[in-house]
């Protein structure tokens, strides 16, 4: 039997929190003094994904 309902739209809060944590860790782990153009673009995409995930979770409680 499934642990969750397939009729519920969107992702579970726990999944969003895990995505949020993974994005935060990836940004922290890759932080350094200078970046190539492609690295800056990749970090920009990760920051955008982190902001969107934060909004989906509920914003204020997760805001940094």
ABEGO torsion letter per residue (X at the ends): XBABBAABBEBBAAAAAAAAAAAAAAAAAABBABBBAAAAAAAAAAAAAAAAAAAAAGGAAABX
